[in-house]
């Protein structure tokens, strides 16, 4: 319940009536995925059926907090070449 309240306060979605969906469009399905942490608590994630989304219509931005290995190697090479330290 706290996760739903947090998502609602962040403006992650809008509640709409099914009858207000434009012709030719469909609603995107959402599912809650729960993962049990080592501590025993649950981590909740809201997942969207991504294959049904249209870029620019259903979403405008994507975010991934991980870095590709090639990007890290490139940054490390640039830092070494310029005698910079990485933190």
VOTI-239800 format. One record per residue: residue number from 0; x, y, z of N, C-alpha, C, O in turn. Coordinates in steps of 0.02 Angstrom, whole numbers, plus 50000, padded with zeros to 5 digits. Atoms other than C-alpha are relative to their C-alpha. Example, Ala and Ser with C-alpha at 12.3 -4.5 7.8 and 13.67 -1.06 7.14 Angstrom:
REC     n     n_X     n_Y     n_Z    ca_X    ca_Y    ca_Z     c_X     c_Y     c_Z     o_X     o_Y     o_Z
REC     0   50045   49941   50000   50615   49775   50390   50045   50060   50000   50097   50059   50033
REC     1   49958   49941   49997   50684   49947   50357   49961   50055   50037   49986   50110   50045
END
This chain:
REC     n     n_X     n_Y     n_Z    ca_X    ca_Y    ca_Z     c_X     c_Y     c_Z     o_X     o_Y     o_Z
REC     0   50041   49940   50000   50000   50000   50000   50043   50063   50000   50025   50113   49969
REC     1   49956   49942   49998   50143   50117   50037   50030   50013   49931   50039   50070   49911
REC     2   49972   49993   50067   50216   50083   49864   49949   50033   49953   49967   50076   49913
REC     3   50052   49970   50043   50050   50125   49779   49992   50074   50017   49986   50115   49971
REC     4   50006   49930   49980   50037   50286   49880   50059   50041   49975   50051   50098   49953
REC     5   49940   49966   50024   50216   50331   49833   49996   50012   49924   50011   50067   49901
REC     6   50006   49992   50073   50185   50300   49647   49947   50052   49982   49956   50091   49935
REC     7   50053   49951   50013   50025   50401   49653   50024   50071   50014   50010   50116   49975
REC     8   49975   49933   49984   50110   50548   49738   50053   50024   49951   50061   50085   49942
REC     9   49949   49982   50051   50250   50544   49607   49969   50015   49932   50004   50038   49887
REC    10   50033   49988   50065   50122   50558   49467   50020   49949   49948   50024   49965   49889
REC    11   49978   50053   50045   50176   50392   49391   49945   49979   49951   49960   49953   49897
REC    12   50054   50019   50043   50004   50362   49318   49939   50043   50013   49936   50080   50062
REC    13   50064   49967   49992   49831   50432   49294   49946   49946   49998   49950   49900   49959
REC    14   50057   50045   50001   49671   50339   49334   49951   50027   49949   49929   50085   49954
REC    15   50047   49978   50052   49557   50347   49182   49944   49949   49995   49951   49891   50017
REC    16   50056   50044   50012   49390   50273   49135   50012   49963   49934   50035   49992   49885
REC    17   49989   50039   50061   49397   50132   49007   49963   50028   49940   49985   50020   49883
REC    18   50039   49973   50056   49266   50220   48902   50033   50061   49970   50014   50082   49915
REC    19   49968   49940   50026   49380   50371   48880   50062   49984   49957   50096   50030   49934
REC    20   49943   50020   50041   49513   50271   48784   49983   50014   49927   49930   49994   49904
REC    21   50013   49984   50070   49526   50337   48604   49990   49938   49957   50017   49885   49972
REC    22   50013   50055   50046   49465   50227   48462   50066   49977   49969   50108   50018   49950
REC    23   49939   50028   50029   49601   50111   48396   50057   49993   50050   50110   49968   50031
REC    24   49949   50005   49948   49699   50118   48559   49977   49952   50053   49917   49940   50062
REC    25   50017   50044   49945   49707   49997   48703   50040   50019   50062   50091   50053   50057
REC    26   49965   49985   49937   49757   50010   48885   50061   49954   50006   50060   49897   49983
REC    27   49940   50039   49989   49931   49951   48933   49992   49961   50065   49972   49988   50116
REC    28   50008   50043   49941   49931   49804   49054   50056   50012   50050   50114   50021   50031
REC    29   49952   49992   49945   50017   49824   49223   49999   49938   50043   49946   49907   50053
REC    30   49997   50055   49951   50076   49688   49341   50048   50019   50056   50098   50053   50044
REC    31   49956   49990   49943   50152   49695   49514   50044   49938   50006   50019   49882   50006
REC    32   49952   50054   49991   50309   49589   49533   50031   50008   50069   50057   50062   50085
REC    33   49972   49997   49932   50366   49547   49709   50061   49955   50004   50061   49899   49978
REC    34   49939   50038   49991   50540   49489   49755   50016   50001   50075   50015   50053   50107
REC    35   49982   50005   49929   50589   49427   49927   50074   50015   50007   50116   49982   49976
REC    36   49931   49982   49987   50749   49509   49990   50031   49951   50050   49995   49913   50082
REC    37   49966   50043   49951   50880   49419   50095   49977   50012   50071   49976   49966   50112
REC    38   50023   49982   49933   50815   49511   50246   49930   49972   50015   49908   49973   50072
REC    39   50067   50026   49991   50644   49432   50219   49945   50047   49978   49887   50027   49972
REC    40   50051   49952   50021   50556   49591   50165   49987   49992   49925   50027   49961   49889
REC    41   50018   50004   50070   50470   49606   49997   50016   50065   49964   50008   50119   49992
REC    42   49988   49942   50042   50520   49723   49857   49947   49997   49945   49941   49947   49910
REC    43   50054   49999   50049   50376   49775   49744   50021   50043   49941   50049   50098   49949
REC    44   49986   49962   50061   50398   49831   49564   49938   49999   49956   49904   49947   49951
REC    45   50056   49996   50046   50265   49889   49444   50027   49993   49929   50066   50036   49907
REC    46   49976   50012   50068   50297   49818   49271   49944   50012   49950   49886   49999   49963
REC    47   50046   49986   50054   50215   49869   49109   50016   49952   49943   50074   49937   49930
REC    48   49990   50044   50058   50189   49755   48961   50031   50043   49944   49995   50076   49906
REC    49   49963   49955   50045   50323   49842   48857   49989   49988   49927   49994   50035   49887
REC    50   50009   50015   50071   50288   49753   48692   49937   50032   49972   49930   50037   49911
REC    51   50062   49969   50023   50118   49838   48684   50005   50076   49998   49956   50110   49979
REC    52   49993   49927   49998   50187   50015   48703   50027   50027   49934   50063   49993   49897
REC    53   49977   49965   50060   50218   50140   48563   50042   50059   50023   50017   50102   50060
REC    54   49958   49943   49979   50368   50259   48586   49970   50067   49977   49946   50073   49921
REC    55   50027   49934   50015   50313   50441   48593   49925   50006   50014   49899   50062   50018
REC    56   50072   49999   49985   50132   50391   48628   49989   49976   50072   49959   50011   50112
REC    57   50008   50029   49934   50137   50278   48781   50055   50020   50049   50045   50018   50109
REC    58   49946   49977   49956   50304   50340   48848   50045   50047   49960   50047   50045   49899
REC    59   49955   49953   50032   50430   50477   48813   50073   49989   50022   50119   50005   49985
REC    60   49932   50008   49974   50580   50431   48921   50008   49929   50026   49960   49897   50049
REC    61   49983   50063   49968   50667   50272   48975   50060   50013   50044   50099   50059   50032
REC    62   49944   49991   49953   50791   50253   49117   50026   49933   50021   49987   49888   50039
REC    63   49968   50060   49975   50914   50118   49162   50061   50022   50040   50104   50058   50015
REC    64   49946   49977   49956   51032   50142   49309   50065   49962   49992   50112   49974   50029
REC    65   49939   50039   50008   51162   50019   49245   50040   50026   49940   50013   50058   49895
REC    66   49955   49978   50053   51311   50052   49133   50024   49939   49961   50039   49887   49990
REC    67   49974   50055   50040   51365   49943   48988   50076   49995   50010   50110   50044   50024
REC    68   49929   50012   49989   51537   49865   49002   50043   50040   49952   50096   50064   49971
REC    69   49960   49962   50049   51598   49950   48843   50004   50074   50019   50056   50106   50009
REC    70   49999   49930   49978   51550   50121   48913   50049   50009   50058   50086   50058   50060
REC    71   49954   49996   49943   51646   50086   49074   50072   49995   49976   50115   50031   50000
REC    72   49932   50007   50027   51800   50029   48977   50022   50063   49964   50080   50083   49969
REC    73   49984   49938   50035   51793   50186   48869   50017   50055   50050   50066   50091   50041
REC    74   49986   49949   49949   51783   50299   49023   50065   49987   50036   50103   50033   50050
REC    75   49937   50017   49966   51925   50205   49107   50060   50015   49956   50111   50039   49980
REC    76   49945   49986   50046   52034   50221   48952   50012   50076   49994   50069   50098   49993
REC    77   49993   49927   50003   51999   50409   48940   50031   50027   50064   50074   50071   50062
REC    78   49972   49978   49936   52037   50432   49125   50074   49983   50004   50113   50023   50029
REC    79   49929   50020   49998   52200   50336   49108   50042   50043   49954   50098   50063   49971
REC    80   49964   49959   50049   52252   50434   48954   50012   50071   50025   50064   50101   50011
REC    81   49996   49931   49975   52220   50600   49041   50025   50003   50073   50022   50056   50104
REC    82   49973   50004   49931   52295   50543   49209   49947   50023   50052   49964   50058   50099
REC    83   50053   49983   49954   52127   50563   49297   49984   49939   50043   49994   49882   50022
REC    84   50021   50056   49957   52064   50458   49442   49925   49992   49994   49888   50040   49983
REC    85   50072   50014   50002   51894   50374   49443   49977   49981   50069   50011   49946   50106
REC    86   50030   50018   49936   51781   50360   49595   49938   49960   49989   49905   49939   50036
END
